Amino acid sequence: MDLIIEPEALAARLEREDLLIVDLSAPQNYLDGHIPGAVHLPFQALMAGTPPAPGKLPSAERLTEVFRHIGLRPEHHVVACDDEGGGWAGRFLWTLEVIGHKNYSYLNGGMHAWRGAGLPLSTEPAEPTPSAIEVAIDPAPLMDAEQIQQHLKDPDFRVWDARSPQEYRGERVLAMKAGHIPGAINCEWTQLMDPQRDLRIRADAREFLARLGIDDSQKIVTHCQSHHRSGFTWLVGKSLGFDIRAYPGSWSEWGNLPDTPVEQ
């Protein structure tokens, strides 16, 4: 399956034994109707939750518990979806990348698109069989604050800030320091969603980003406040073939560190 899969294509594959669908919707939305067989995973399981940077990765031990609980096995092809346009689904797929599980797809538009296509829904919670998977963390898909500072003057390095323009400009303050990482390009995550097509990734995403100064000639790192919104921007970059990583500490870390440079 392709990285980005459409609802009808997924519906035709629901009987595959090697398919694991993970739904990161709000609990009530999942109970109100989900893709038949989809396992629910609360988004909190993907984050360490430790102040001041709650978006950092949990430990390998904690991730092992999470992935065993949802029944992940090495042979699975995982499809992720959510009810908000791709933030949590993207964060989940990035986490799969971090643990070295490369077989995954994003349901384009998530549950908005599935419902919009009139496809079957279930209200029966899935009960996965726990697995015995062992998880190790590969640092390649992520960057930390020190690594970003080392690359800020590289001409082919770009920071993609997925926060709101108000946060980027320093008008909305959510840390000790306000503003953005020097040289960062602001493209709010929702700008990559098409509201006319059930929040699918916009068809002209490559051209839209190129006009802003983000393209496949660069090494890119993306962040937001806690690597939730940037879960989606990472996913979009990945789907376009970009050399893209994520900064899970995000602004909640950068904006609270004493020695990190800031622009407004």
N, C-alpha and C positions, 0 to 999 in steps of 0.2 A: 504494500500500500504506500501511496505517496505521503509525504509529510503533511500536506493539507488535503483532507478528504471531505467530500461533500456528503450531505445527509443520505441521499439516495444510494451512493456507493457503499456507505457503511451499512445501510439497511439490508443490502444484498449479501452482506458478509456476516450477519449476526449469528449464524449457526457454526461459524468456524470455531474449532476447539482451542485453537491457539490465540484466540482474541480475548483481551481483557479491556473492558471499557471502564474508565474511572471518571466519575462525575463529582466535580468540586463545587456544585451549586450549594446555595444555602440549604440547611437541613429540611425546612418545610417545603421548599420548591422541589427538592428531590422526592419527598414523600407524596407531593401532589401529582407527580408524574415524571418518570425518567425513562431512558432507553431500556428496553427489556434486558435484564441481566447486568446492567451497569452497577458497579460497586460505588458506594458513597465514601468520599474521603473529606473530612473537615480540613479546610485550608490551614488551620493552626498547626497541623501535623508537619507542615513543610518548613516551619520556622522555629528557630531556637527560642524566641520570645523573651530574650534577655535584654533589659535596658542597658545602654541607650540605643542599641541597634538590634531590635527584635527580629529583623529580617534575615539575620545571619543563619547559616546552615545549622541544623541540629547535628549532634555527634553521629558518627558512623553507627554506633550502637543503637541510638534512637531511630535512625533511619532504617536500620535492619528490622526493628520492631514494627515500624510502619509498613514496610513493604512485605514483611511476612504476614501481617494482619490482612492486607488486601489480597494476598494469595499470589503475588508476583512470582513467576518462574522464568528462568532464562529463555525458554522458547516462546514466551508470550509476545505478541504484537499488541502494544498498548495504544488505545485511543482515549484521549482526554477531552473533556468538555466541561463547561460551566454555564452559569446563567447570566454572565455579565460581559460577554464579548471577548474573553480570552486571557484575562490577567492571571487568574489562579490556574487555569489549564496550562498556560505558558510556563508559569513557575513550576508546576509539576513536571512538565516535560523537560525543562532545564535540569530539574533534580534527577530525572532519569539519566540525562546526559552526564551529570556529575558522578553517578554510580556506575557508569559504563554500560547502561542498557540502551542500545541504539535503535531498537525496533519500536518506533512510536509514530503516532499521527495526531494531528489536531482536527477535531470536527469543526469545520469552517462555520463560524457563526454560533457554535455551541447549541444550547437548547433552544435559543431563539429560532435558529434556522431549522432545527429538527421539528419543532412545533409548527413553524411556518410552512413546512413541507407536508404537514398532515400525516406524519409517520406515527407508528404505534407507540403508545406509552404504557408503562406499568406503574402500579402503586405498591407493588410488593417489594420490600427491601431485599436486595441480594445478600446472600450469606456466603461469602467466599470461603473456600477451604484454605486454611493457613498454609503457607509454604515454609521451606527451610532455607530460603535464600540467605546468602552472606553478602553484606554490603561493604564496599570500600569506597573511599572518596578520591576521585581524580580531580586535582585542582585546575586542570587545563581550561574548563569552561568558565572559570571565575577569575576575578582580579580583586586584590585588596587595596587599601588606601595607599600603602607604600609603593606598590607596583604602579598605580596610576600616577602618582607624583613623579616617578622615574621617567614616565613616558610623555608627560605633558608637553614637552618641547619637540617631540618627534613630529615631523611634518605630515607623516601618513597616519597619525593616531587621532582618533575622534572620540569624544565623550558624547553619548546621546542621552540627554536628560529628558526623561519621559514624564516629568511632573508638569503641573499647570504653569502657564506663563507667570502667574502671580507669585508662585513659589520660586520660579527661576529668577525673576527680577528682584526677589527679596522683599516683596510687599506682603507676602504671607509667610510668617516666621514659625517654623516647626522644630527649631533646634536653637542652640546658643548663638549660632551664626546664621545669617540669612544671605541668600544669593545663590551662586552656582559655581561649579568647578571651572577654573579658568579655561576659556576656549570652548566650553561645552556648547553643543547645539541643542536647542529646545525643540522638541516635537512631542507634544502631549500624546499620550497613548491612544486616546479616543480618536485622534485625527487619522489613524490608520484603519478605523472601522467604517463600514458603509451602512448608515442607518436605513438606507433604502433597500438593502439586501440582507436584512435580519442580522446586522452586525458582522457580516463576513469581512475578511480582510479586503480593503479597497483594491480594485483591479489595477489601479495605476500607482500602487505603493512605491514601486521602484522609481518612477519618474517624479513622484511627489517628494520623496526623500532626496533625490539628486538635486532638486531645486533648492533644498535647504542646505546642501553641502554634505550629505551622507550617501556614500556609494560603495561599490565593491572594490575600490582601489585602496581602501583604508583598513586599518585594524581598529575595530570599534569596541567600546565597552559601554553598556547601557545601565542606567540606574534610575531610581525614583526616590521615594522616602524609605521604603522597606523591601524593595525588590518584589513588589506585587504588580504594580502597573508595568514595570520594566520586564516582568515575565512575558507580557504580550509583545513588547517591542523586541525583546530577544527572539521570540518566536518568529516575528515578521522578518527580522534580519536573517535568521536561519533559513527561512523559506525562500529568501532571495539569494541565497548562496553567499552572504556576507561572512567575513571573518569577524565574528562577534562573540564577545564574552559578556558576563554580567558582574556587577559589583553588588553583592548581597548586603554589605554594610550600608550602602546607599547614603542618602543625605542624613539619615538619623545618626550615622556614624561620622561622616565627613564634617557635618555641621557642628558636631560636638567635640571634635578633636582640637587640641590647642594649636597645632602646628600646620594645619591644612590650609592652603591658599584659597581665597574666595573672591569672586568677582560679583559686582552688582550692575 
